[in-house]
Amino acid sequence: MRAERKAVQSTIKVLGAHFMYVAHFLWGVASLAAPSGAYASQPTAPVAVLDAQIGGAMQCERLIEEDFKNSFEAPLSVLSAKLVPASDGAGEYCAVNGYIQPQIQFEVRLPSKNWNGRYFQVGCGGFCGVININNCADALAANFVVAAHNMGHVGQVVKDPIWGSDPTLREDYAGRSTHLMSIAGKALAERYYGKRPARSYFRGCSTGGREGLTEAQRYPEDFDGIIAGDPAFPGRLGAIANNWDAQKLLRDDGSEVFTPAKLAVLNNGVMKACDKLDGLSDGILTDPRACKFDPAKLQCKKEDGPDCLTAEQVAAAKALYSGPVNSRGEKLMPGATPYGSELSWSGAGRRSLAEGYLRYLAFPTNPPADYNYRTFNFDTDVAKTEQMAALYDPVAPFQAPDLRAFEKRGGKLIVYHGWADAGVSPMALLDYYAQVTSRQGGGEKVREWFRVFMVPGMFHCRGGSAPNTFEMLPEIVKWVEQGQAPDRVVATQSGPQGVIRTRPLFPYPAFAKYTGKGDVNDAANWVSASPKKEPDDRLDWIRAPK
């Protein structure tokens, strides 16, 4: 983390320019506000000069006395404001806690002496209900104003979202809270420094990745640069993909179909059959779509044993690799569980997310208290979840993503995704990207403002026996402020003894290829390779754009 902070700080120091901040607007409602005046209750403040080491213009503790009730789209109340001494690589900052109506709890941290003029907001995960302010540590150490919020409710990230009985809280979870947080955070910065942020950035993975794509589509003026990782679309996952996996990975009594040892057997079979397809045997599948392994080859001949799979386990594996379908064979999701992800499969984990979503978020009216995930019928119930999917997902059922407004205002978007993500299919992200490139001028043109980085061997947002740690914040800042698009990002795999291996990531559809010379575990010996033809990754599924 210390090295990452230094990398961010080093990059930020060389950046400098004076930019105007653009007005925000509500989803579906044209804004009539002037820049920054959308949230300021006083005359418009000047825009901060980047990297000018700006100090607070008022005492931190006085922010609790400030009135934000009529400042912008929703009343804001500051509950506490106090100075926090420098520590862990971050300078002294003003910690502000409060909430936005009705109950969007947040924390904003404002460097008291050396603000760099930038605003940074972090996303959440799962059902949220918590304030992930510590996920802003690298940006705070680089002297950004940083902010995080609980998406409008209190709860546990993967436990029943009982707050979903309230329609307003559903709307906050769908994206309203993220939008209002961006306005509130900048309002607090303006009041504290007497200057408006010059540039603003967002980063999140999973639910946070979904927040990022929602911002780009519904609120394109909120952020200059967005980093979205493994974006999870609740309407597709909760009722359909997670539920499908849970029903296949768990027995009726709740016990797991696979033991960890049997998942290892399956993973070993996949690697033996497909690892060399990319030209290198290294335990990483560069693109799992090239793998056509049939798990039936591992089925026990007679009795169960330590090196084979039962018929039940083979059937479950096949169901995950093929993805959710109804009785007519229609695909209910874009993509499926990828080969190479087996070691992260968890029926209990899928059930927690699926059942929580189905009981409290999936339908316009919640089902009875005794409803459980096995009650869901993939023939008759999928259509019943479309209304709420249109609310939560960045792209409503039967529609294509439309990021033209974000592109037009000069926004930059980086999306990354683990190729071995069992929780959110990487093929679904490529389908999304293909829909954007198809709509907005083709891959070459879209890569001028939107780039995807596929991470071979990485599980959901992190993990996997592969390079899975990388820093995108310096890259998005350079792209927004200097026009320097990210062409190569180095990912690192570490262990107890330090760095195991490094490997570069390239903008999709390019991928990393070993040169054939030098240490295979050193990113310096890998180059960019591209398919002969730009792929069309749009998929045919039941809710595909019409």
PADODREN-28004 format. One record per residue (C-alpha): residue in one letter; x, y, z. Coordinates in steps of 0.001 Angstrom, whole numbers, plus 500000, padded with zeros to 6 digits. Layout:
% PADODREN-28004
aXYZ...
END
This chain:
% PADODREN-28004
m500000500000500000r502891502369500798a504374501814497332e500968502426495726r500552505667497663k503984506859496506a503080506014492932v499886508049493179q501669510951494870s504413510955492273t501946511043489422i499751513725490970k502692516063491583v503510516325487893l499958517171486927g498754520715486905a496167522786485133h493326525096485892f489932523668484940m486327524697485449y483936522286487076v480688521545485184a477179521574486643h475381518471487875f471940517404486803l469283514981488006w468553511756486149g465771512540483710v465496516204484763a467471518940483030s469454521072485449l468918524810485580a471869525404487915a475118527152487114p478455525385487784s479005524869491494g476024527076492322a473963523876492192y475124523225495714a476530526501497028s474423528665499329q476851531549498935p478290533377495880t480099531034493509a483596530301494764p486593530192492428v487872526879491108a490865525470492973v494261525524491279l495545521970490958d498498520998493168a498617524380494899q498682522816498409i495529524572499532g494744524910503230g491386525173504953a489890528666504913m487975528073508140q488279526039511316c487379522416510702e485113522262513739r483039525188512445l481652523071509617i479153521635512096e477688525136512415e477234525603508663d473743525414507172f473357523052504195k469594522575504381n468894524609501238s472201524233499464f471409521682496761e469110518832495731a468665517299499197p469242518703502703l472574517824504283s473321517752508007v476861517745509434l476930515713512642s480612516025513501a483747517745512230k487168517323513791l490843517521512903v492701514206512681p496515514233513065a498773513051510260s499422509298510215d499904506297507892g501211508423505044a498329510900505117g498625514479506329e496360516145508851y492750516233507675c489309517447508677a486982514456509157v483336515341508509n480505512941509285g476867513542508479y473909512451506433i471893513502503388q468125513261503461p466611510808504130q469448508750505649i472499508656503378q475311508509505923f478744509663504793e482248510670505765v484349513251503950r488026513806504710l489506517167503739p493299517729503904s493739520705506209k496974522105504756n497800520711501325w494676519908499296n495569519186495677g492337520628494268r490779517252493404y487747515362494719f487706511551494999q484751509303495861v484819505569496498g482074503031495819c480633500292497994g480097496528497716g477253494005497915f474177495492499574c476418498180501147g475086499658504417v478598500694505490i480923503653504830n484079502414503054i486138505519503785n489318503513504403n489256502446500757c490229506042499993a493576505789501820d495767506094498729a493880509135497429l493924510810500846a497682510229501074a497972511988497701n496019514954499154f492653514486497469v489452515369499294v487918511907499742a484377510737500435a482379507553501024h478751506836501905n476502503917502876m474204504165499803g471328505356501939h470861502687504592v472492500787507454g473122497064507011q475639494329506347v477259493987502949v476121490421502204k473290489975504702d469513490407504160p468798493967502961i465638494378505030w465774498113504303g464521497169500805s460942497422502047d461247501207501625p460922502457498003t462977505575498742l465877503525500056r465695501383496931e466093504530494834d469095505594496898y470690502168496443a469984502357492724g472165505439492274r470589508522493780s472808508294496875t476017508150494834h474946511204492847l473986513188495954m477226512212497682s479212513701494802i477368516998495156a477545517027498956g481247516180499041k482084519014496673a479827521388498624l481717520616501823a485034521134500051e483860524482498679r482690525638502096y485898524511503855y488424525854501346g486426528650499737k487239526992496398r485536524419494207p487244521153493207a488900521483489796r488570517801488950s486576514892490373y487120511132490285f485262507964491239r486519504415491873g484607501295492849c484413497553492278s481439495148492203t478536497268493476g481022500129493267g481660499250489631r477923499381489044e477842502802490738g480521503990488326l478633502874485210t475412504340486609e477134507677487113a478475507657483552q475017506971482124r472576508804484416y474696511591485905p477466512209483347e478405515608484807d479314514291488272f482819512958487573d485604513735485131g487118510269485494i485543506979486573i487197503661487443a484694500786487514g485787497252488418d483849493989487883p480530495889487707a477701493916489291f474209494487487883p471810493514490726g468830492890488459r470759490315486463l472691488776489326g470469488657492390a467429487031490861i469093485145488026a472850484397488011n473496484192491762n470274482272492248w471098479842489434d474533479176490943a473101478762494451q470531476248493250k473243474234491461l475947474468494139l473727473690497143r471579470675497930d468044471011499273d469379470689502812g471792473590502263s474967471487502091e477584472258499438v477743470005496370f481515470600496121t484079470289498879p487200472466498511a489129469326497549k486706468529494728l486846472113493455a490608471649493273v490095468463491247l487882470353488816n490289473290488573n493233470950487960g491277469275485160v490543472642483560m494151473752483781k495480470479482399a493197470803479387c493358474544478733d496352476199480393k498598475818477323l496046477232474879d497634480676475258g501091479241474566l502292479145478154s501710476736481048d501546479099484006g498265478373485807i496548481346484144l494003481329481318t494553484437479207d491028484152477806p488840481398479318r486478481562476351a489032479483474440c488582476601476906k486072473885475915f486732471421478728d483981468896479493p483843468143483260a482314464739482432k485877463621481717l486485463771485478q483433461730486473c484173458778488721k483941455438486898k482330453657489830e482544454861493411d483449458360494529g487148458998495015p489612461804495772d490638462341492128c487259462332490383l483848464012490458t480467462548491245a477652462749488676e476065465432490859q479250467508490796v479660467104487030a476092468282486466a476633471316488707a479847472277486906k478186471997483504a475303474176484679l477646476924485842y479780476880482697s476687477080480474g474968479794482535p471313480347483491v468660479199481020n464926478590481156s463183475387480104r463143476610476486g466929476906476495e466874480717476318k469879482380477937l468877484465480943m472254486203481338p474937487563479027g477783485138479710a478343482456482310t480788481331485001p484251481264483383y486705478390483343g489526478998485801s487262480413488521e486514477098490253l488518477685493431s486263480621494320w482910478830493903s480688479071496984g477073477991497142a476576479649500508g477969482931499216r475698482875496180r472683482001498328s473248484922500697l473245487410497818a470453485730495851e468044485192498712g468588488656500161y467903490229496784l464855488081496037r463213488662499413y463741492411499680l464727494005496347a463737491946493302f459987492536493057p457851495710493256t456167494141496312n458214491892498564p457163488227498746p456001486530501988a458480486132504838d458921482405504193y460057482960500568n463394481334499757y465708481207496777r464451477810495593t460950479249495208f462075481242492175n460928479816488833f463255480544485902d460354480212483439t457712482378485051d459475484688487511v462229486317485444a459813488792483855k458525489768487308t461984491143488171e462276493476485156q460777496552486819m463301496571489652a466144495645487306a465355498831485383l465806500761488628y469051499208489900d470998498267486777p472923500939484854v471205499614481730a467522498664481871p466313495363480379f466082495410476560q468088498640476319a471657499357475252p474032501530477301d474090505155476209l477211507026477296r477055509740474648a476549512533477178f479532511332479227e481675511160476092k480515514598474914r481411516340478181g484931514863477993g484594512170480666k487077509295480806l486121505754481839i488340502816482830v486664499469483484y488596496389484617h487339492855485125g488790489568486372w488770486855483708a488262484306486523d485401486164488220a482771483592489232g480519486183490870v480072488503487877s480622487016484445p483438488749482521m481531488022479311a478716490260480585l481147493173480822l482416492535477295d478829492438476065y478280495856477680y481477497230476117a480516495852472700q477130497538472954v478875500858473636t481388500476470803s478620499473468414r476537502535469354q479291505125469627g481558504763466628g483477501506466996g486287500265469221e489040502579468004k486932505688468558v485510504547471887r488980503789473251e489665507516473029w487557507891476195f486596504373477439r489070501524477951v488557498025479323f491331496025481021m490716492289481377v492766490692484166p493653487017483497g493283484741486526m491764487364488822f488661486466490849h485941488998491722c487719492357492189r490794490668493673g492334487286494467g493270484350492310s496717482843491725a497681485535489246p498781489184489168n495724490942490602t496928494181492204f497262497320490100e496763501054490448m494350502820488124l494010506160489928p497227507693488523e496175506439485091i492754508097485129v494248511362486433k496844511451483644w494155510684481083v491752513381482296e494292516106482955q497048515447480430g495221513533477718q497585510595478269a495472507452477769p496516504280479635d498183501876477195r499888499568479693v499219498949483390v501374496557485402a499630494081487714t501431492380490600q500960489092492429s502437489052495927g502896486468498641p504361486252502144q507865486532500719g507107489502498473v506437489819494750i505754486526492981r505273487853489457t504225490889487471r502371491090484181p501116493966482041l497472494658481255f496541496195477913p493312497837476676y490915495209475346p490910493582472840a494703493643473190f496237491124475597a499638490330477080k501896487904475228y505215486501476454t508154487409474203g509701483982474667k512820485425476278g513704486373479837d511963485744483145v508344484803482434n507372486309485802d508665489772484846a506255492160483115a509178493572481118n509206490380479033w505592490673477905v504247492692474981s500865493706473627a499169491434471107s495843491948469348p493360489790467467k493425490110463684k489910491529463728e488058493701466229p485682491287468018d481946491777468313d481207490494471822r477490491281471844l475564488312473202d472100486994472504w470117486657475722i466578487169476922r467011490854477871a469350491864475059p468747495315473527k465914495393471036
END
